[in-house]
């Protein structure tokens, strides 16, 4: 019996495990190797402390959020699935919170008045990510999937 015939099964098993490991690593988001997952419970607490006064304790937003105030700004929108937060990719949302809405809209060339203040000096990136993770955790799976697609499209266009 040759060496190959004696060791055929172990070599096949090793090859299968190697291929399976490679496929599994491709399915794991790359950020998982470099960043700690955001803490959703911390995000909930930070949301209540920082965002709920405008966006609502239950992410419901302010009344008539789709109609401009007398000064041209709009009331704070809901962050649940009835709002439009999930229509934007992660980078845009992170910047909106960091820099404030008007700065981001001006950078994008969007003619819209935002009353969203900047929180970049109050909140760390990790805290902002935790808040967004909490908000996303409340969305139905189809909404999360759509928002993830927008995040991928946003990243691909940079």
N, C-alpha and C positions, 0 to 999 in steps of 0.2 A: 504494500500500500504506500503511495507517495505522500509526501508532506502535505500537499494540497488536499488530497482526499481525506487525510486524517483531520485536517483543520478547517475544512470547508464550512461547517456549521458555525464555529466561533468567529470566523472572518465575516460571514454573512450577518451574524448578530451584531458585531462591532460596526459594520457598515450601516446597518439599519438604525442603530442607536445614534451614530454620527449624523446621518441624514435627518432623522427625527429631531435631534437637537438643533441642527441648523434651521430647519423649518420652524420650530418653536421660537427660536430667537428672532426670526424675521417677523413673526406675528406679535412680538412684544414691542410696544411703543418705545422708540429710542430714548425718550425722556426718562423712562423708568430706570435706566442705568445711570443717569446723571443727577436726577432730582428726587427728592423725597416726595411721596404723594402728599397733596394738600390735605390738611386735617379738616374734615367736613364739620365736625363739632366745634372746632375753634372758629371756622368760617361762619357758622350759625351765630355764635356769640358775637363775633366781630360785626356781622351784618346787623344784629339787634342794636349794638352800641353805636354804629356808624351810619347805617343806611336806612333803618326802619323809620326814622322820624320823617323822611320824605317818601320813601318807596313802600312803606307799610310794613307792619309787623308780620303780615302773612304774604309779603311780596305782591300785594294787590295794587300798589301804586296810588296816585291821587285821583280824585274824581275828575272827569272830563279831561283826562290826560292827552287826548288827541286834539284838543282845541287850545289855541294860543291864548295866553294871558294878555292883559291890556298892554304889557311891555314887550310883547312879541315872543317871549319864552313860552315853553310848554310845561305843564305840570309834570311831576316825576311819573314816569311810566311804571307799569307793573313789571316785576321780574319773573313772574310765574309764566306759564305757557300762553297766557292771553296777551302778553306784551310783545315787544319786539326785540328784547335782549338777545334771544336765541337766533335772530336773523343776522347776527354779526359774529365774526371769528374772534378767537381768543385775544389775538394781538390788539385788535381794535378796542375790545372791551378793557383790556389791561391799560392801554393808553388813555382811554376815556376816563377811567378812574384816577390814574396817575396825574395826568396833565389837566384834566377838566374837559368838559364837553366842547366848549367853544373853541379851545385851542386845537383840538383834534379835528373838528369840523372845518375850521379855517385851513388847517394843513391839507385836508382832503379837497378843499375847494367847494365845500357844500354850503349853500346859502340857506342857513337855518340857524335860529337863535336857541342856544342851549343854556339852561340855568345850572347845569351840573358843575359843582365846584371841583377843584383839583384836590386830591387826597394823597399825592405822592410824597409830601413832607410829613404826613401823619401816619401813613401805613407803609409797611415794607412790601416788597414784591411778594414775599411769602404770605403775608396777611391778605393782600389783594387776591392772590391765587386761591387761598382758602375760602374767601368770601365767594368768589366765582364758583368754586367747587360745591359749596353749599347751595347756591342758587341752582346750579345745574342738577344737583341731586334731587330737586323737587320736580323736575320736568319729566314728562312721560318719555319712554324709550324712543319713540319716533321723533320727538322734538330734540332730544339729545343727539340722535344720529344726524339730523339735519344740521345742527349747530357744529358738530364735529366735521361734517363735509365742508361747511363754510370755513372752518379753521384751516383745513387742508388746502382749500382753494386760495385762501388768503396767504398762506405760507408759500405756496407754489408761485404766486404772482410777485413775490419780493425778489 
